[in-house]
Amino acid sequence: MPVPELVYKIATAELAGEAARTGVVAGMPVDRADGYVHLSTAAQLPATLALHFRGQRDLVLFAVRTAALGDALRFEPSRGGDLFPHLYAPLAMAAVAHQAGIAVAADGACPLPEWVQ
């Protein structure tokens, strides 16, 4: 599988504010529990939002440059056997190319920024 230029991290606005202060996205509770940062490709993003963030507002979507992540980025089987990007290192804000606030509707729909590719 070719590595995409960007992968995506969904976080709460509170966590994004902390990342702006510290320079590192600390990770959501599931990231800390699993021992890696859960990321999605652009193709995986709509299902991830609908499955795990349905009805949530005050979220932030980070577009992360894969080239900046090095060997700590691994694509591993997850939902439905699909290969998901997992980061086995702190996510430095220096690797973030774009970020935007998002909200996921009760039906799981979420308009995405134009830079999601």
C-alpha positions as CSV (number, residue, x, y, z in Angstrom):
1,M,0.0,0.0,0.0
2,P,1.4,3.4,-0.9
3,V,1.8,5.7,2.1
4,P,-0.5,8.8,1.7
5,E,1.0,12.3,2.1
6,L,-1.4,13.1,4.9
7,V,-3.2,11.1,7.7
8,Y,-5.7,12.5,10.1
9,K,-6.2,12.8,13.8
10,I,-9.5,13.7,15.5
11,A,-9.3,15.3,18.9
12,T,-11.4,17.3,21.3
13,A,-11.0,21.1,21.2
14,E,-9.7,20.8,24.8
15,L,-6.9,18.4,23.7
16,A,-6.2,20.7,20.7
17,G,-5.8,23.7,23.0
18,E,-3.4,21.7,25.2
19,A,-1.4,20.7,22.0
20,A,-1.2,24.4,21.0
21,R,0.4,25.1,24.4
22,T,2.7,22.1,24.6
23,G,3.5,21.4,21.0
24,V,2.4,17.8,21.3
25,V,-1.0,16.2,20.7
26,A,-1.2,14.1,23.9
27,G,-3.8,11.7,22.5
28,M,-7.3,10.8,23.3
29,P,-8.1,8.3,26.1
30,V,-8.2,5.4,23.6
31,D,-4.7,6.4,22.4
32,R,-3.3,6.3,25.9
33,A,-5.1,3.0,26.6
34,D,-3.9,1.3,23.4
35,G,-0.3,2.7,23.5
36,Y,-0.3,4.4,20.2
37,V,-2.0,7.4,18.4
38,H,-5.0,6.3,16.3
39,L,-5.0,8.0,12.9
40,S,-7.1,7.6,9.7
41,T,-6.5,8.0,6.0
42,A,-8.8,10.3,4.1
43,A,-10.8,7.3,2.9
44,Q,-11.2,6.0,6.4
45,L,-12.1,9.3,8.0
46,P,-15.9,9.4,7.3
47,A,-16.5,6.0,8.9
48,T,-14.2,6.8,11.9
49,L,-16.1,10.0,12.5
50,A,-19.5,8.3,12.2
51,L,-18.5,5.3,14.4
52,H,-16.6,7.0,17.2
53,F,-17.6,10.7,17.2
54,R,-21.3,10.7,16.3
55,G,-23.1,13.7,17.7
56,Q,-19.9,15.3,19.1
57,R,-19.2,19.0,18.6
58,D,-16.1,20.9,19.5
59,L,-13.8,18.5,17.7
60,V,-10.6,19.4,15.8
61,L,-9.3,17.6,12.8
62,F,-5.5,17.6,12.3
63,A,-3.9,16.8,8.9
64,V,-0.6,15.2,9.7
65,R,2.4,14.9,7.2
66,T,3.4,11.2,7.1
67,A,6.9,12.1,6.0
68,A,7.4,13.8,9.4
69,L,6.5,10.7,11.4
70,G,9.3,8.4,10.3
71,D,9.4,4.7,11.4
72,A,7.0,5.4,14.3
73,L,4.1,5.3,11.8
74,R,2.8,1.8,11.1
75,F,-0.1,0.7,9.0
76,E,-1.8,-2.2,10.9
77,P,-5.0,-4.2,10.4
78,S,-8.0,-2.9,12.3
79,R,-11.7,-2.3,11.5
80,G,-12.7,-4.9,8.9
81,G,-9.1,-5.9,8.3
82,D,-8.4,-2.4,6.8
83,L,-4.8,-1.1,7.3
84,F,-5.0,1.9,9.7
85,P,-2.2,4.3,10.5
86,H,-1.0,4.0,14.0
87,L,1.7,6.3,15.5
88,Y,4.0,4.8,18.1
89,A,5.4,8.1,19.3
90,P,4.1,11.5,20.5
91,L,2.4,13.5,17.7
92,A,4.3,16.7,17.4
93,M,2.4,19.7,16.3
94,A,5.4,20.4,13.9
95,A,4.0,17.4,11.8
96,V,0.6,19.1,11.5
97,A,0.0,20.6,8.0
98,H,-3.6,21.8,8.7
99,Q,-6.2,21.9,11.4
100,A,-9.9,22.9,11.6
101,G,-12.8,22.7,14.0
102,I,-15.4,20.1,13.0
103,A,-18.7,18.8,14.4
104,V,-20.3,15.4,13.7
105,A,-24.1,15.3,13.3
106,A,-26.3,12.8,15.2
107,D,-26.5,10.8,12.0
108,G,-22.7,10.6,11.7
109,A,-22.4,13.2,8.8
110,C,-19.6,15.6,9.0
111,P,-18.5,18.2,6.4
112,L,-14.8,18.0,5.9
113,P,-12.4,20.8,5.0
114,E,-11.3,21.0,1.4
115,W,-7.7,20.0,2.3
116,V,-8.7,16.5,3.2
117,Q,-7.3,14.4,0.4
